[in-house]
Every structure is written in structure tokens, then in C-alpha cells.
Amino acid sequence: MARAPQRIVEAAIIERIGPVTAHDLLAMSDDSWGLLRDQITDRRNGKDGLVAKCMACECEVYIRAPKSRGIPRPAFWHYSGSDQSCPWYQGRNLNPDEARAAQYEGRQESLFHRQMCEQVGELVALDDRYIVHTVAEYLPPTDNEHGRYPDIYVEWEDYGPFAVEFQMSGTFQTEISARCKHYEREGIPLLWILFGIETLGDLPQSFVDVIRRHRGNAFVLDPAAIAASREQKTLLLSCYLRNANGELDPPMLVRFDGLTVPRSKLPYHEDRIVKPHLDKIDEIRGPWFAALKKWKDRFKRLNDLDRPESLLLAAAFSIVATAASGKVVNYASEQSSISAMLNTYLHNGDFARYTNLLTRLIENTTIGPSIKSTVWEHTRRHSDDDQADENSPEWRLLRRLLPEAFNPVLREELLYLDALPNWVRI
């Protein structure tokens, strides 16, 4: 019997980003849709994050990532309790308690999981700073409505408390998010230790989600880490770093107290998400900055662009460079201010087709408040009806070169990761 085709949510509206289609989602990198998935689920568990709503029924949706031939294929999915009359509704979802009970044959925890938690407790107690630890005991809240039962809760003198979650099997994204946001609000570092990663081929999506939240780091308590912990009398872990191919490099031993703890309170040894993002952006636009510094005759082409496009790009990079440095950098003219440069080209008609584009750029950069009112007057007076839009070659070029200002998905990623450059206006 032929299987009925699966309904999908064909498009969702995401807060601060706008409409994202199912096709857009599939075209994103794993990090891009993964970070969106994190933020949408985080919002469901607290105040931070993003709201995504189905464009057909306006019920909230999340991003699910079932695998097809071993490859995760992200899709929007309705939460349980959504409008069943929606043409894109997929049906009832299994809740986390039901799934966990089925996983452990009716129990909420496996015996081996308990033994491994106690192993972590034994190792943290070797440290001279050790005060106390608990296993699966209630931790009252300080900044949350409810407390939690961390797998392991530890207090070290002169270090502070931290929590450890020992993940042996598939965990719902909602559960991962709830724990991460809880401990972030409590100001307690949270370390996820993964079990069995050494022998897995394709990682389950729950492991991928945890590794991404740890900035591309996977932490494992294996025999080498246990032996090193006992030798050094503190907690050490085997850390697998995700490489540029999305695979995990061979593990290295790292001390827990040597990890970097960001605002999210999810420690990492080396950031394998932010730096590659920023390096890729710099690699793309670096040659353009170099060309602009040599571009003295402004009637000549810049990298084969026609004169209006050359002037536009020079003005855009001037706006960004000035916002970043705090002093005037003008690649487009000899004038001593960005406002004067913009006024000249607007009055002459060179930027008549680009007023919407320039407005977007200025509004998204910290230079905005310093732009003189005459610039806004000129954008109204000298604006063509035929404007370059987001599908125009000029807009697409600047979106590629200055994605922090023109790519809302990347902008939200960097904001989420505390990595927006200083020139971007939030």
C-alpha cells in the first residue's frame, strides 16, 4: 500500500527575520537552521529566543530534523495542541515523558546512566576545591519559577557551582533547551557529557544539538579521561572538536576548569562556530576593502562595477568602516563626513535608486544617530520610484559582503552567539 504523502509547514514567520519557507530552511547550512532551531525552542522555554508561527494558521511551530538517508532534513512542525484544521498540520506529537518512559521500559532513568553520574561525582570530589556534590537531587531555583533535578550538581570553592547532564541517548530538543535556559538564568555553568559518541557513525540529532550549543565541542567521559582525572585530581574530559567538514576531530584531554564559559553558561574548549563564521565573512569582503583603499579615480570602475554601483559600494563600506572605527573613513569622496558624502550623491541623483537600500544599512549600523537630518531630506526628495529591491544585483552583492546588516538570519545567529561586531546596531 502506498504511503500517504507527509504534510509539511510550507512557510513560517520568524520574529525579527520575516517569512522563511520550507525551501529556505533546506537551503540553509546546518549551523544556520540549527541555531534557529535552538532559539525557537529557547523562546518556548523562557523569554529569550525567537517566535516562529505557521503562515497558514498562525500557531507556533518549531524546527524538526528527521533524517533521510542519514542526512537531517529540517522542517517546520506544529507543536502539540495546534489548530488541527490547518492545511499543514502534521498530527499529534509524542511528549518527552512518554518517549523517555518508552526508552527506558517504563523507568525515567537507566541503571547505567545512574552509575555514570556517580562516576562523575567521584571524580569531581578529587579536587582540592571540592565542597559538595549531589546526584539527581532537587536544586531549588533562585531566578526561575521552578527548580530542576540536575544529573550532577557540584560546588567547588573559589570556582562556584556547576551542573552536569549525562546524555546517553536521544533527548528532545525541548528538554535540552529547557535545561540550558534554566541554568543560564541561574548563572550556573552546564556541561553536557555525551555517551557512546566514540562508536557512533551518524550522530543522533540530540547529540548534534548539544554539540552546537557547546560551540562545536563534544565532551565525553571515556577511560582516558577517567584515568587523567584521577591522576590530576580534578575533572578532565575527552573533547572532540567539530571540523570544517562537520565531522569530529580525534579527541584531546581538557580540564573542566580550563574551559571558556560564555553568557549562555555552556562551556567550550575552542569555539568552532563563531570564528569560522567571521573568518568566512572577512575572507569575502577583505579584497573589497583592499580595492577601495587603492580606488582614487572615482570615475573608474571598482572591480568591474559600473560607476553608480561602484559609488554605492564605496559609500556602504564607508558607512561600515566609520561605524566600526569611530572616525570618518570615506572611500566614496574627499569630503570630511559621511553625511556630506551622501548628500552630494543623493542630490546629484547617483543614489536615487538606492535610497531604500542605504536607509536599511544606516538603520542597522551604529552610525545612524550621527547622520544629519539633511540626508533624510535628500532621500525623500531625490528618490526614484524604481528602487533596487532585495532581489536586485546591488542588494544581493551587499547582502553577501555585509551580511551583518543585510542578512537577518546571520544577524540573529551572531546576536545569539554574542558575536555581532561593534558597528552593528541592535
C-alpha positions as CSV (number, residue, x, y, z in Angstrom):
1,M,0.0,0.0,0.0
2,A,1.4,3.4,-1.0
3,R,2.3,5.6,1.9
4,A,0.3,8.9,2.1
5,P,2.4,11.9,1.4
6,Q,3.6,13.8,4.6
7,R,2.2,17.2,5.1
8,I,4.7,20.0,5.8
9,V,4.5,23.5,7.1
10,E,5.4,25.3,3.8
11,A,6.4,28.6,5.4
12,A,6.7,30.3,8.8
13,I,7.0,33.9,10.0
14,I,10.0,34.2,12.3
15,E,10.3,37.1,14.7
16,R,12.8,39.8,13.6
17,I,13.6,37.7,10.5
18,G,10.3,37.5,8.5
19,P,9.0,34.7,6.3
20,V,11.1,31.6,5.9
21,T,9.9,28.9,3.5
22,A,10.5,25.2,3.8
23,H,12.8,25.5,0.8
24,D,14.7,28.3,2.5
25,L,15.2,26.1,5.6
26,L,16.5,23.2,3.5
27,A,18.9,25.6,1.7
28,M,20.5,26.8,5.0
29,S,23.7,25.5,6.4
30,D,23.4,23.0,9.3
31,D,24.6,25.8,11.7
32,S,22.1,28.3,10.4
33,W,18.9,26.2,10.7
34,G,20.3,24.6,13.9
35,L,20.8,28.0,15.6
36,L,17.3,29.0,14.5
37,R,16.0,25.7,16.0
38,D,17.8,26.4,19.3
39,Q,16.4,30.0,19.5
40,I,12.8,28.9,18.7
41,T,12.9,26.2,21.3
42,D,14.5,28.5,23.8
43,R,11.7,31.0,23.4
44,R,9.2,28.2,24.2
45,N,11.1,27.7,27.5
46,G,11.6,31.3,28.5
47,K,11.8,34.9,27.4
48,D,14.9,34.7,25.2
49,G,14.8,33.5,21.7
50,L,12.6,33.7,18.6
51,V,8.9,33.0,17.9
52,A,8.1,31.2,14.7
53,K,4.5,30.9,13.5
54,C,2.9,28.9,10.8
55,M,1.8,31.2,7.9
56,A,-1.4,29.2,7.4
57,C,-2.8,29.1,10.9
58,E,-0.5,31.4,12.9
59,C,0.1,28.7,15.5
60,E,3.6,28.4,16.9
61,V,6.0,26.0,15.1
62,Y,9.4,24.6,15.8
63,I,12.1,23.0,13.6
64,R,12.2,19.3,13.5
65,A,15.2,17.5,11.8
66,P,14.3,13.9,10.8
67,K,17.0,12.1,8.8
68,S,16.6,11.0,5.2
69,R,19.4,8.6,4.1
70,G,21.4,9.6,7.1
71,I,21.1,13.4,6.4
72,P,19.0,15.6,8.6
73,R,16.3,17.5,6.7
74,P,15.0,20.4,8.7
75,A,11.3,21.2,8.6
76,F,8.8,23.4,10.5
77,W,6.5,21.4,12.7
78,H,3.4,22.3,14.7
79,Y,3.5,22.0,18.5
80,S,1.0,19.7,20.1
81,G,-2.3,21.4,20.6
82,S,-2.1,23.4,17.4
83,D,-5.1,24.1,15.1
84,Q,-5.8,20.7,13.6
85,S,-7.8,22.4,10.8
86,C,-4.6,23.9,9.5
87,P,-3.9,22.5,6.0
88,W,-0.3,22.0,7.1
89,Y,-1.0,20.3,10.4
90,Q,1.0,17.1,10.8
91,G,-0.7,15.3,13.7
92,R,-0.1,14.6,17.4
93,N,3.5,14.7,18.8
94,L,4.8,12.3,21.4
95,N,5.6,14.2,24.6
96,P,9.0,13.9,26.3
97,D,7.8,11.9,29.3
98,E,6.1,9.3,27.0
99,A,9.2,9.0,24.9
100,R,11.5,8.7,27.9
101,A,9.4,6.1,29.6
102,A,9.3,4.0,26.4
103,Q,13.1,4.4,26.0
104,Y,13.8,3.1,29.5
105,E,11.0,0.5,29.5
106,G,8.8,2.4,31.8
107,R,11.5,3.9,34.0
108,Q,12.7,7.5,33.9
109,E,16.4,6.6,34.2
110,S,18.6,3.6,33.3
111,L,20.8,1.9,35.8
112,F,23.9,2.6,33.7
113,H,23.0,6.3,33.5
114,R,23.0,6.4,37.3
115,Q,26.3,4.6,37.5
116,M,28.0,7.1,35.1
117,C,26.6,10.0,37.1
118,E,28.1,8.6,40.2
119,Q,31.4,8.2,38.4
120,V,31.4,11.9,37.6
121,G,30.6,12.6,41.2
122,E,33.6,10.5,42.3
123,L,35.9,12.5,40.0
124,V,34.8,16.0,40.9
125,A,35.3,15.1,44.6
126,L,39.0,14.5,44.0
127,D,39.6,18.3,43.5
128,D,41.0,20.2,46.5
129,R,38.3,22.8,46.0
130,Y,35.5,20.3,46.4
131,I,32.7,21.2,48.8
132,V,29.7,19.1,47.9
133,H,28.0,17.3,45.0
134,T,24.6,15.7,44.5
135,V,23.2,13.2,42.0
136,A,19.7,13.6,40.7
137,E,18.6,15.7,43.7
138,Y,16.3,18.7,43.6
139,L,18.0,22.1,43.2
140,P,15.8,25.0,44.3
141,P,15.7,28.0,41.9
142,T,17.0,31.5,42.5
143,D,15.8,33.1,39.3
144,N,13.3,30.6,37.9
145,E,9.8,29.7,38.9
146,H,10.7,26.0,39.3
147,G,13.9,24.2,40.3
148,R,15.4,21.2,38.5
149,Y,17.0,17.8,39.2
150,P,20.5,18.0,37.6
151,D,22.2,14.7,36.9
152,I,25.2,16.0,38.9
153,Y,25.4,19.3,40.8
154,V,28.8,20.4,42.1
155,E,30.2,23.1,44.3
156,W,33.9,23.9,44.3
157,E,35.5,26.6,46.5
158,D,36.7,29.7,44.6
159,Y,35.1,28.3,41.4
160,G,31.4,28.3,42.1
161,P,28.7,25.7,41.4
162,F,28.2,23.9,38.1
163,A,25.9,21.2,36.8
164,V,26.5,18.2,34.6
165,E,23.9,16.4,32.4
166,F,24.9,13.0,31.3
167,Q,23.3,12.2,27.9
168,M,23.2,8.6,26.9
169,S,20.5,8.6,24.3
170,G,18.1,10.7,22.2
171,T,16.8,13.7,24.2
172,F,14.1,16.0,22.9
173,Q,15.3,19.5,21.8
174,T,12.7,21.0,24.1
175,E,14.3,19.2,27.1
176,I,17.8,20.3,26.0
177,S,16.6,23.9,25.7
178,A,14.7,23.9,29.0
179,R,17.8,22.7,30.9
180,C,20.2,25.1,29.1
181,K,18.0,28.2,29.6
182,H,17.3,27.2,33.2
183,Y,21.0,27.1,34.2
184,E,21.8,30.2,32.1
185,R,19.2,32.2,34.1
186,E,20.6,30.7,37.3
187,G,24.1,31.7,36.3
188,I,25.4,28.1,36.7
189,P,27.7,26.6,34.0
190,L,26.1,23.5,32.5
191,L,28.2,20.7,30.9
192,W,26.6,18.1,28.7
193,I,28.6,14.8,28.7
194,L,27.8,12.5,25.8
195,F,27.9,8.8,26.0
196,G,28.9,6.4,23.1
197,I,30.0,9.1,20.7
198,E,33.2,7.2,20.0
199,T,31.4,4.3,18.4
200,L,28.6,6.1,16.6
201,G,28.6,6.6,12.8
202,D,25.8,9.1,12.3
203,L,25.3,11.2,15.4
204,P,21.7,11.4,16.6
205,Q,20.2,14.9,16.2
206,S,20.1,15.4,20.0
207,F,23.9,15.0,20.1
208,V,24.3,17.4,17.2
209,D,22.1,19.9,19.1
210,V,24.2,19.7,22.3
211,I,27.5,19.9,20.4
212,R,26.3,23.1,18.6
213,R,25.3,24.6,21.9
214,H,28.8,23.9,23.2
215,R,30.2,25.8,20.2
216,G,31.2,22.7,18.2
217,N,32.7,20.8,21.2
218,A,31.6,17.3,22.2
219,F,32.6,16.2,25.8
220,V,33.0,12.6,26.7
221,L,33.9,10.8,29.9
222,D,35.9,7.8,28.5
223,P,38.6,5.6,30.1
224,A,41.4,8.1,29.1
225,A,39.5,11.0,30.7
226,I,38.8,9.0,33.9
227,A,42.4,7.9,34.2
228,A,43.6,11.5,33.7
229,S,41.1,12.9,36.2
230,R,42.3,10.5,38.8
231,E,45.9,11.3,38.1
232,Q,45.4,15.1,38.1
233,K,42.8,15.0,40.9
234,T,40.2,17.1,39.1
235,L,37.6,16.7,36.3
236,L,39.1,16.1,32.8
237,L,37.1,15.2,29.7
238,S,37.8,14.0,26.2
239,C,36.9,16.8,23.9
240,Y,36.0,16.2,20.2
241,L,36.1,19.4,18.2
242,R,33.9,19.7,15.1
243,N,35.9,20.4,11.9
244,A,35.1,22.4,8.8
245,N,33.5,19.2,7.2
246,G,31.1,18.9,10.1
247,E,33.0,15.8,11.4
248,L,34.7,15.4,14.8
249,D,38.4,15.5,15.1
250,P,40.2,13.0,17.3
251,P,39.7,13.8,21.0
252,M,42.0,15.7,23.3
253,L,42.0,15.8,27.1
254,V,40.8,19.1,28.6
255,R,40.4,20.3,32.2
256,F,36.9,21.3,33.1
257,D,38.1,24.4,34.9
258,G,40.1,25.4,31.8
259,L,37.1,25.8,29.6
260,T,35.7,29.1,28.5
261,V,32.2,29.9,30.0
262,P,30.2,32.3,27.8
263,R,27.0,34.2,28.7
264,S,25.0,31.0,27.8
265,K,26.9,29.2,30.5
266,L,27.6,26.3,28.1
267,P,31.4,25.9,28.3
268,Y,33.7,25.2,25.4
269,H,37.4,24.5,24.8
270,E,37.6,26.1,21.4
271,D,34.8,28.0,19.5
272,R,34.2,26.1,16.3
273,I,31.1,28.1,15.3
274,V,31.7,31.9,15.7
275,K,35.3,32.1,14.4
276,P,34.6,30.2,11.1
277,H,31.5,32.4,10.6
278,L,33.5,35.6,11.0
279,D,36.6,34.3,9.1
280,K,34.4,33.5,6.1
281,I,32.8,37.0,6.1
282,D,36.3,38.6,6.3
283,E,37.6,36.4,3.5
284,I,34.8,37.5,1.2
285,R,34.9,41.2,1.9
286,G,38.6,41.6,2.6
287,P,39.6,42.0,-1.1
288,W,36.9,44.7,-1.5
289,F,38.4,46.8,1.4
290,A,41.8,46.4,-0.2
291,A,40.5,47.5,-3.6
292,L,38.7,50.5,-2.1
293,K,41.9,51.8,-0.4
294,K,43.5,51.9,-3.9
295,W,40.5,53.3,-5.7
296,K,41.4,57.0,-6.1
297,D,39.8,57.9,-9.5
298,R,36.1,57.6,-8.8
299,F,35.1,57.8,-12.4
300,K,36.8,54.4,-13.0
301,R,35.2,51.1,-12.3
302,L,35.6,49.3,-9.0
303,N,36.1,45.6,-9.5
304,D,34.2,45.8,-12.9
305,L,31.2,47.5,-11.4
306,D,29.6,50.4,-13.3
307,R,30.0,53.9,-11.8
308,P,26.7,54.0,-9.8
309,E,27.3,50.6,-8.3
310,S,31.0,51.4,-7.6
311,L,29.9,54.6,-5.7
312,L,27.2,52.7,-3.9
313,L,29.6,50.0,-2.7
314,A,32.2,52.7,-1.7
315,A,29.5,54.5,0.3
316,A,28.3,51.4,2.0
317,F,31.8,50.3,3.1
318,S,32.5,53.9,4.2
319,I,29.4,53.8,6.5
320,V,30.5,50.4,8.0
321,A,34.2,51.5,8.4
322,T,33.2,54.7,10.1
323,A,30.8,53.0,12.4
324,A,33.5,50.4,13.3
325,S,36.4,52.8,13.9
326,G,34.6,55.7,15.4
327,K,36.3,58.1,12.9
328,V,35.4,59.1,9.4
329,V,36.5,56.7,6.7
330,N,35.4,57.8,3.3
331,Y,36.1,55.7,0.3
332,A,33.5,57.4,-1.9
333,S,34.7,61.1,-1.9
334,E,37.1,63.5,-0.3
335,Q,34.5,65.0,2.0
336,S,35.1,65.0,5.7
337,S,31.8,63.5,6.8
338,I,29.6,60.6,5.7
339,S,26.5,62.9,5.7
340,A,28.2,65.3,3.3
341,M,29.2,62.5,1.0
342,L,25.7,61.0,1.0
343,N,24.1,64.4,0.5
344,T,26.3,65.0,-2.6
345,Y,25.5,61.8,-4.4
346,L,21.8,61.9,-3.4
347,H,21.5,65.5,-4.7
348,N,23.3,64.5,-8.0
349,G,20.9,61.6,-8.5
350,D,23.7,58.9,-8.3
351,F,21.9,57.2,-5.4
352,A,18.3,57.9,-6.4
353,R,17.7,54.2,-7.0
354,Y,19.4,53.2,-3.7
355,T,17.6,55.2,-1.1
356,N,15.8,52.2,0.4
357,L,19.0,50.2,0.5
358,L,21.0,53.0,2.1
359,T,18.3,53.6,4.6
360,R,18.4,49.9,5.6
361,L,22.1,50.0,6.0
362,I,22.2,53.2,8.1
363,E,19.4,51.9,10.4
364,N,21.3,48.7,11.0
365,T,24.6,50.4,11.9
366,T,25.7,52.5,14.9
367,I,26.4,55.4,12.6
368,G,22.6,56.0,12.3
369,P,22.2,58.6,15.1
370,S,25.1,60.8,13.7
371,I,23.6,61.1,10.2
372,K,22.3,64.6,9.7
373,S,18.7,65.3,9.0
374,T,19.6,66.7,5.6
375,V,20.4,63.2,4.5
376,W,16.9,62.0,5.2
377,E,15.5,65.1,3.4
378,H,17.6,64.3,0.4
379,T,16.4,60.6,0.4
380,R,12.8,61.8,0.2
381,R,13.4,64.5,-2.4
382,H,15.8,62.5,-4.7
383,S,14.4,59.0,-4.6
384,D,13.3,57.1,-7.8
385,D,10.1,55.1,-7.8
386,D,12.1,52.3,-9.3
387,Q,14.1,51.2,-6.3
388,A,16.7,48.4,-6.1
389,D,15.0,45.7,-4.0
390,E,16.3,42.6,-2.2
391,N,16.4,40.7,-5.5
392,S,18.5,43.3,-7.3
393,P,22.1,42.6,-8.1
394,E,23.3,45.5,-5.9
395,W,21.3,44.4,-2.9
396,R,22.4,40.7,-3.3
397,L,26.1,41.9,-3.5
398,L,25.9,43.9,-0.3
399,R,24.0,41.1,1.4
400,R,26.9,38.9,0.6
401,L,29.6,41.5,1.6
402,L,27.9,43.0,4.6
403,P,25.6,40.2,5.9
404,E,25.6,41.5,9.5
405,A,23.4,44.4,8.2
406,F,21.5,42.8,5.3
407,N,21.1,39.1,6.2
408,P,18.6,38.8,9.1
409,V,19.3,35.1,9.7
410,L,23.0,35.6,10.1
411,R,22.4,38.8,12.2
412,E,20.3,36.8,14.6
413,E,22.9,34.0,14.7
414,L,25.6,36.4,15.7
415,L,23.4,38.2,18.2
416,Y,22.6,34.8,19.8
417,L,26.3,34.0,20.0
418,D,27.3,37.4,21.4
419,A,29.4,37.9,18.3
420,L,27.8,40.9,16.5
421,P,30.6,43.4,15.6
422,N,30.6,46.8,17.3
423,W,29.3,48.6,14.2
424,V,26.0,46.8,14.1
425,R,23.0,48.5,15.6
426,I,20.8,46.1,17.6
